[in-house]
Amino acid sequence: MMTRKKRLKLYMIFILLLMAALIGYKVYLLIYETDYHALNASHVDQIETGVHGKTTYRFAVIGNIRNSMQIFEKRIGPLIKDNDVDFMISVGNAVYDGTESKYRLLYRGLKKMGVPYVMAAGHNEVEDFGAGKFYRHFGPYFFSFHLENAYFIFLDSSGQTSWKWQLRWLRQELADADSYPYRFVFLNHSLFSLPGFDPNDTHYVLEEHLSRDLRRLFSKHRVSAVFSAGYPTYYGRVSQGVRYIVSGGGGGLLLNRQQPYQFVKVDVGPGQVACENVVAADRLGTFREQLETLKLFLHSFFYMSLFNSLLILGLVGLVALKLHALILRQEHLYQDFSIDEEALSQKPLRVAMFTNNYLPFIGGVSLSVYRLYRGLVRLGTAVKVFAPAYLQPWTDPDDGSVLRCPALFHIRSDHFPIVNAFSRGIEVSFKRFGCDLVHVHDPFWLGKKGMRLARKRGIPVVFTYHIRLERYTHYLPFPGTAFKKLLAHFLIKRFANHCDAIITPMPSTEEYLRNLGVSAQIETIPTGINIEDYKQWSPQQVQTLRDQYTAPGERLLISVSRMAKEKNLDFLIAGLAKVNKQTPIPFKCLLVGEGPEKKRLEEKAAALGIQDQIVFTGTLTPHEVVRYYLAADLFVFASTSETQGMVLLEAMAGGCPVVAVRASGVYDVVKDGYNGFKTAESTDSWAEAIANLLPDSWRLSDLAENSRAFAKDYSVEKITEQVLRLYRRVVVLRKSKNS
């Protein structure tokens, strides 16, 4: 049985498909539809050729088509063909408004007639910035042409051309036309107001003083007939020897049932001009006429007003999404207490992890994921890690708990892999594993893949926010730092709000997400430390390492970081140069790690004259790094891009107090005067804190002891139990929602 949630989802898919079809059709028209220019000029040429040598011919005058192409093609077009007209003249309002789609629809419809036509400009043609389109597609707003026995003059009553200029031009045209037997004038507005209509409505009728001047001119030059569209009904009269005809409605919405669809047939022959109003067949019954009117409205709205239709459909989609969310929330305002949490807590969980960083790549995220993986396995949880395949050799467990996803390509000097997230093997392995929960460690690429697979199967998603994404925007290959940071904040917020729960390593990170607008459940659980690893090195092994780098009486400093721009290592080296000048105590600083900035940083240390004080060790295994922590006196740190600063806790576990720049990830871990010191991002303040500690052995010893005690609260065992409790709570809540 289809649930309400699935039905709403199907409705949304339908709306999206409809919008895609409309956009696709618009693109098709733009690419494949023939453009057209100056049609009036080319059609006048056809008319002159078609009636050349004839003294008798027939043309049709029609107004107010208003893009009603179905009405025109089915009811007016056949009448025009049956009356064997040689050409057709529109006296305006042929389009509904001046948008490009309306002009194109008109062009497609009239092209089917196979009869040359000439268009006069009306107020509809210039609406919605349509004046330029009329000029491009058809030509000037006022113009004239002549046949062997008739002169045709077109005036612009749309307001685009000054009447002062047109009247000057018209006098000359009428003077030239005096030598022709017949003279015809065409304009959009009527020269007379009709009974039953507002006499001051400028959509229908010209101003009285202008109408008077024109009628005087037409009478003086014995104009044969003046045609206009104006009103939506037929009207004819003779005034001062001139015949005036309002052509009526060739389309559009005729709400008054007394107004038929019609056109004027004009027969030109030797010695006379005959005008006849040709009315379409009897109007349809009330229901069919209302149906035709509805079809016209829908046709005009959806077929012609593409932008409006897409806008409305988009709004409908947004409303549907909002209703969808509100319905689900109201259904699950309370937890389903019928679910047996006790039974669920006894069942071993199966967890799939998705990460873009993993061993053998050494970094905070990869070590964090690895430690959680090992901790969960020790507690009896089945774990499947989906991680990149690196170029460096590495041996994974034989039980298949780690799936290495093939790389599309590698970037940067450390050969960082970009995984083929579309690999079929990922989905097959995920389905075969059959997990209860997905834990993603990145908001993009493999993390996004894990989110999609989980949502597809209704499985809850937990997300650990490891890195401050806005601090890594310099890797994006396009300019605009502010824009890239806004984009990073948007991506984090959007991804986090689609998760069932979020793990933040420190309270300051949770505060950031809340300030960003993340409403999902958030729990602060730092990365655990393997305290037992620090017991595997003997004091002799530690002293041997220390002797390798320092002489008696020399202090040993250490910093562990990837050599990358976001780690603020330029600050660290500049600060150490100031330490070297401020204290007589000799020291060495070990910089552990690799990265694209290593060579440049070595050159900077040499330029500052402290190449003898700084040792670039390169990459070390996590096991070996522990020995370095144990051997060092002080951990120094300058990064401002951490969410936790896991290396700070690792260093403390090895008895290293910390001097670091005050920033997120540092603020929650370093307690001033207890296990280290936080300073402003100033090389002077940072160097001063280090220089004050180096000669004070008693102070360093107290800080070291406090650091070890502080780090014990972050053991892997304790942290893993917190994560597992969160997993079970999320699984219960998801089952409650799905029930």
N, C-alpha and C positions, 0 to 999 in steps of 0.2 A: 504494500500500500504506500502510495507516494505521500511523504510528509509535507507539511506546510512550508518548511524550510526549503525543501527541494523544489516545490512549485514556484516559490519566489525566485529561486535561483534560475529556473527555466525561463521565467518572465524576463529577468534581467538579460539572460543570454539572447532571447528573442529581440529585445530592444537594441542590444549592441549589434546584432547581426543586421537588423534593419538599417541602423545608422551606417554600418559599414557598406551595405548595398547602395544606399543613397550617395555616400561619398564616392564609392567606386563608379557609379553612373556619372556623377559630375566630372570625375577625372576622365572618364571615357569620352564625354562630350567635348571637353577641353582639348583632348588629343586628336580625336577623329572627326569632329564636326567641322565642316568647311566654313571658314569665315567669309564675310561678305562686306563689300564697301560700295558706296555711291550707287545703290540700286536704282534710284530715280533716273540717273543719267543713262544707265544701260537699258532700262525699260523704255525710256522715251525713244531711244534708238530703235528698239524692237517695234514700238507703236508706229513710228514714222515709216519703217520698212513695211509693216503689215498693211497699212492703209494707203500706201503710196499709189497714186493714180485713181483712188476711189473717191467718188463724190457722195457715196452713201456708206455709212458705217454706224456702229452702235457701241456705246460704252455704258458701264454700270457705275453708279455713284453710291457709296456705302459709308456709313458712319458708325461709330461706337461699337466696333467689333469687340474691344476690351478683352482680347486674348481668349474669347469663347470659341476656341477652335473646333470643338466637337459640334457645337450648334452651327457654326459657319460651314464646316465641311459636310454635315449631314442635311442641313436644311436650306442654307443660302447658296452654297456652292453648286449643287445640282440645278437650282433655278437659273443661276448665271449661265451655266453651260447650256441649259435647255433654250435660253433666249439668244444663244449664239452671239454673245458680245465679243467685240474685238479687243477691248482692254477694260481695265477697272481702275477707278480712282477712289481712294479713301480720303475722307475729309476730316480725319483726326480721331483721336481716342481709339486707335487700333490696338493699343496695348493697355494692360491694366494699370501699369505704372512704368517708370523708365528704367527699371533694373535690367541688367544684361540678359537674365534668363527669360524675361518677358519678350524682349526683342527676338531672341533666338527661337522661342516657341512660335511667335508670329511668322517668322521667316520660314520655318519648317511647314507650317500649315498652308500659307499662301503659295508656297512652291508647288504643292500638289495640284493646284488649280490648273497650271499649264497656261495661264493667261497673264500677259504683262500687266503690271499695275504701277501706279504712281501714288506716293504717300504725301499727305499734307500733315504738318505738325499741329498737334493739339495740346491741351494742358496735361493730358495723361502722359504724352510722349516725353515731357520735360520734367515730370515729377521724379523724386528720388534721384536727382542728379542725372537725369536721362537726356538732357539737352546735347551733351557731347556724343552720346551714343547715337542719337538720331542723326546728327550731322555726319558721323562717321559711316553709319550704315546706309543712310538714304541720301544725304546731301544737304544743301542750304535750306533754311527755313522758309524763304520766299523766292520764287523763281517763275519762269514761264517757258512755254514751248508752243510751237504752232504747227498745224497741218495745212494742207492745201486750201482748205476753206474755213478753218476755225483757229482761233487764238485762245490758249489756255493759260490763265494767270492764277498763281497760288500765293495767298497771303499768309502771313504769320500772325495769328491772334493769340499765341501762347504767352506773349510777354517777353520773348527773347530778343525781339527786334523793335526798335523805336518806331512808333507810328508816324512820327514826323518824317523820318527817312523813307518809310514805306510809301507814304502818300506822295512824296516827291517822285519816287520811282514809279508808282502806279500811274500817275498822270502821263508820264512818258510812254509807259507800256500801252495804256489805252489809246493814246494818240497813234502809236504804231499799229495797233489792232484795228483802227478804223477802216483800213483797206480790206479787212477780211469780212466775209459774209456773217460769220458768227463769232461771238466773244463769250467765253465762259470764265467765271471767277469762282475760286474754291477757297474756303477758309473754315476754321473749326467752329467759331462762335456764330450764333444766329444774329441777324441784324434787327430782329423783331422779338419782343417778349411774347410768349404764348399764354393764352388764358389758362388759369389753373396752376401756373408756376410763378415763383417769386420774380418780379420784373427786375430786381436788383442783383440777382444771382449771377456773378461774373463767370461761373462755370458754364453758363448756357448762352448768355447774351452780351453783346458789346455795350459799352457805355453809350448813352443816348446821343451825346454830341458827336462822338466818333461815327456812330451808325448814320447819323444825319449827313455828315460829310461824305461818307462812302456812297450812300444812296444817291446823293446829288451827282457825284462823279459817274456812277453807273448809268444813271438816267441820261446824263449829258452825252455819253458815248454809246448809248443804245446797246448796253450789254444784253446778250440773249438770255442768260440765266446765271443766278448766283446760288451756289450750293454750299450748305454748311451742315455740320453734324449737330452741334449744340444740344438740343433737347432729345430725349430718348423716344421721340414719336415723330411720325411723318407730319409735315405741314407745308402747304404751298399757298402762295398769294402773288398777285401782280400789283406792283406799286410804281407809278410814274413810268409805265411802259416796260418795266423790268420784272422778270419772273424770279421770285425768291423761293427756294425749296430747302426745307430742313429734311435731311435724308432719313432720320429716325434711327432705329436700333438694328444693327446687324449682329448683335450678340449681347453679352452682359446679362445682368440680372434685371429682368423686366417684372417688377413686382406688381404693377397694375395689369390685370388680365386684359384690359382693353388695348394694350400696346403690343402689336404683333412684331415679329422679326420681319425685316423688309429691306429692300434697296430700291433705288431709282434707276429705271432704264431710260437712256437718252438715245433717240434715233436722230441722226443727222443726215439730211437728204437735200436734194436740190430745192431751194426755196423755202424750206421749213425745218424746224426742230421740234420734235415731239418728246415730251417727258411723261413717263408712266411709273406710278408707284407699284412695285411688284411685291406682294405679300406672301410670306411662306404659308404652307398649308395650315389648315385649322390647328390651333394650338392643342397640345395634349390635354388629357384629363387632369383634374386637380392633383391626384396622387402622382401620376407620371411626370407632370411638370415640376412638382416639388422634388421628385427624385432626380430629375435632370438638373434642377437648380443646385441640389446638394452635390451632385457629381461635379458640376462646374466649380462649386466652392472648393471641394476637396482637390480637384484637379489644379485649380489656381494656387491653393495653399501648399500642397505637397509637391506637385510637379514643377511649379514655377518658383515658389518662395523656398528654395532649398535651405537657405540660411535660417529662415524662421522655423522651418520644420525640424532642422537639426537641433536648433536651440531648444525648442519645446520638448523634443524627444530626450535631449540631454537632461533637461529639468525633470522630466518624468522619471528618468533613470535615477537621478539623485534622490528624488522623493521616495522612489521604491526602495532604494538602498537604506534610506533613513527609517522608513517603515519596517523594513526587514530587521534592522538592528533593534528598533524599539520593541517589536514583537518578541524577538528572542530574549531581550532583557526582561520583559515583563513575565515571560514564561519561567525565567530562572532567577527571580528576585530572591528566592530562598533555595538553599541546598536541598537536594532530595535526601532526606534522612532515612529513607528506606534502604539505602545502599549500606551493605555490611562492611564498614571500614575495617573492622577487626580481621575479617577474612581477607580483605585486600592487602592489609599490612603483612600478613603471613605469606602471601604469594610472592615468589621471587620476581623482580621486575626485569624486563628486557628493554634496554636503552640503546638507541642509535645516536651516535654523535657525528656531527658534520663540522669540519674545521678546514680552513684554508692554510693553517700553519700546523706542522707536526714534525716530530723527529724524522730525520737527523738534523733538520733546521733548528738551530738553537735560538730560542727567543722566549719571551715571557708567556705568550699564548700557547706555544707548542709544549712547554714544560708544564703549564697549568693543566692542559688537556690530558697530558700523559699521566700526571699524578692523580687526577680525578679518576681516570680510567683504571689505574692500578688499584686505587682505594676502593672503587666500586666492585671490582672483581674479587678482592679479598673479602668483601662483605656478602658475596654470593650473588651479585647482580650480573646478569648476562649483558655484555657490552659489545657493540659493533661500531668501530671507528671508521668513518669515511674520510680519508685524508689524501693529499696530493702524492703523486709518485715523483720523488726527487732524483736528480742525477747522481747524487752521492750515495754510496752503498749503505745499506742499513738492513738489519735482520729483525723482522717482525715475528710475533709469536706464531707457532705452527698451527694454532687452533682456528685460524681464519678470522680472528676477531678484529683484524685491521684490513680494510679493503683499500688498496692503493689505486686511486682514480687516475687514469691516463691524462697526461698534460697535452694541451693544444700547442703551447709554446712556453718559452721561459723568458723572463724579463730581468733587467738589471744585472749588475756584475756578479751577484751571488746566485744567479741562475734560479730565481724564484719561479716556480711553475704556475701557470694558469691552467686550471683543470678543465677538461672537456665535460662540463656539467650536463651535457646532453647525451652522454654515453648511456647506452641501453643497459650496460652491465650494472650501473649504479641502481637503477630502478629494480632490476631483477634480483640483485643481492638484498636490497632493502625489503622487497616483498617476501623473499624466502626467509629472512631473519624473523619477521613477524614481531615487531617491537610494541611495547606499551606506551612509549614516550620518545620524543625526539628532542635532543639537546643540541642546539646550534651555537657555535662560538664566533660567528661572523654574521653581519647583516646583509651580506652580498655573496654572490657566486655560489659556493657549496652550501653556505648557510641558507641562501634563498632556495636552493634545490631541496634541502632538508625540509624547509617550511612547506614547499609545494607538495612534496610526497606525504607529509603528515596531514595537511589539510585534505588531500585527496582521500585519505582513509579515516578521517575523523579522529586523528591521534593528537594528544596535547603536545605543545611545543614550549620548551624552556630555552631562554636565550641568556648567555652570559655576555655582558658588555665589558669586553677586555680592554679595548683601546679607545682613546679619544680620537674619533675619526676626523674631526676638523683639523687636528694637528698633522694629518697625513695628506692634506689636499695638494701639497706641492708635487705629489706624484701624478696628479691628474694632468693629462696632456692638453690643457687649454687655459687661456689667461683668465684673470679676474679672481683675485684672492677672496674678496668679500662674497662674491657669488658662489664660489666653491665651498666656502664655509656654510653659507645658507643651505646649499644643496646637501652637505653632510648632515646638518641638523635635521633637515626634512627627512632624509633617508632613515636616520636613526629613529626618529619619532614614529614614522609610518611603520617601519618594521617592528618596533617594540610593541606598538599597540595591537599588532596582529598575533602576539604571543600570549600564551596562557600565564606565564610567569617570567620574570627577569631576575637574574642574579647579578648584583653589583658587588665588586670586591670591597668597597669602602662606602661609608655613609655619604661622603661628599659627592660620590658618583650618583647615588640615589637622588640626592638633592638636585643635581644637574638634570636628570631625566624628568623629575617632577616639574621643574621649571620649564622644561622643554614642552610639556603637555602630555607626557606619557601617563595613561590611566590604568595600565595593566598592573597586576600584582608585582611588587618588587620586594626582594629580600636581599639583605647584605650578607654575603658569605664570601670571605676572602679565600684566596688560593692556599692550599695546605702546604706544609713543609715536612719533608722526611727527616725528622729529628734523629732517627737511628743512623742516618748516613754520616752524621758528625762523629759518631762513636767508632767508625771504621778506620779512622786514621790515628796512628799512635803519636804521642808527643815527639818521639824521635823523628818520625816522617815529616811532621809539621815543621820542626826546627831545621831539618835538612833543607826544606824548601825555602825557609826564611833566610838561611845562610847563603842560599844560591843568589839572592837578590840584594841583601843588605850586609853591611859591615856592623860590628858591635857598636851600639849606641845610636844606630840609624833607625828611624821610624819607617814602617812599611804601610803605605796607603794602597787602597784598591778601589777600583770602580769596574762594574760589569755592565756592559751595554753594547748593543749593536752599533756599529760605526755608521750612523745615519744622521741626516740633517735634523730630524725631529727630536734627537736625543740631547741637543744643546751642548755638544762636546767642545765647540769653540769656546763657550763660556768656561767650561771646566779647565781647559788648557790655559786660557788667559788668567784664570783665578789661581792656578798652581804657580804660574810665573810670579804672581804677587806674593804668594806664600813664601816662595824661595827668597824673595827680597826682605820679607818681614821677620823671618825667624832664623836664628843661627843653627837651629837643630837640623841636621842633615836628614833627608828623606828620599825614598823612592816611591813612585806611584805606578802600580800595575794597571794598565787599561786592558781588560779582558774582552775580546769580541772581535768580530770581523764585520765588514760592510763596505759600501761604495765610497765612504768618506775617509777610509783609513789612510791612504797615501797622502791625501791633502793635510790631514791632521798631523801626520808625522812631520811634514814640511813646516807646518805652523809651529810645532814644538821646537824644531831646530831654529826657526827664525826668531823665536823668543828666548833662545839660549838655554832651554831646559831639557834638551834631548837626553842629557845624562840622568835627569831625575825621573823621566817618564819612560816606561817600558811597555811597548805594544806586544802583548803575548800572543795575539791571535785567538782563535776559537779553542776552547777547552771543553771536555766532556762535563756534564753536570757533576759527576762523581769527583772529578779533578778540581772543579771550581770550589767544592766544599773545603778541600785542603788549603786552597788559597785564602778563603775566608778565615780559617783557623790560624793561618800564619800572620795575617795582617793585624795592624793596630787600629785602623780607622777606615771606614767606608765613606767615600766622597761621591756626591751625586749632584747632577745639575739639570736633569730632565724635567720638563714641565708638561709632558704629554702622557703621563701614566694615569691609569685608573686606580691602580693599587701600588705599584712599585714593589713587585714581588721580591726583587733582588734585595730590597732593604730588609725584609724579614729574614731572607736567607743569610744575609751578612750578620744580622743580629744573632741568629742561631749559632753562628760561628764565633760569637763574642766580639763582633765589630760594632762599636757605636757608629752613628751616622751623622754626617754633616751634609745637608741637602738644601736645595732651593725650595722655598715655601710654595707648594702647588698641590693640585688634587692628587690623591694617591700617596703623597708625602704627609700631608696635614694630619691624616688619621692615624699614621703609624709612628711618626717621630714625635716623642714627648720631650719638649725642651728641658734640659738639665737632668733627664732621667735616662734616656737611651740615646741621646744625641741632641742636635740643634738644627732648627729650621732658620733660614735667613731669607731676606729679600733677594730678588733676582738682581743682585749687585755684586760684581766681582770683589769689590772692596769689603763688603760685609761678609761674604762667603769666605774669603781668604783670611780675614781677621779671626773668624770663629775657628778655623783650622789651626792658624798660627798660635792661638791661645791654648789649644789643647795639646799640641805636640810636646812641649816641655813638661807637662803636668802628668806624670806617671800615675799618681794616686787617683786623679780625676778620671783618667782613661780606664783604670782598673774598675772603678765603681760603675762607670757607664757600661763597660763590657759585661759585668755581672748582671746588671739590670736588663741589658739587651737580651741575654740568654733566657732570663726568666720571662720576659715579654714574649719572646718567640715561641715558647712552649705552648701558649694558648692557640697557636695556629698549626698544630700538628695535623698531618694528613688524615689521621683517624678521626679526629674531632670534626674536621671540616667535611669529610665525606659523609659522616652521619647526618650533618645538617642538610647537605644536598639531598640525601636519600629521603629524609623526612619531607622536604619540599616536593620531591618527585611524587611521593605517595599522595600528598595533599592535592597536587595538581591532577593526578589521575582520578581521584575521587570526585573532584569538581567537574572534570570533563565527563565522567560517567553520569553525573547528576544532570548535566546539560543535555546529554544525548538520550537520557531515559524518557 
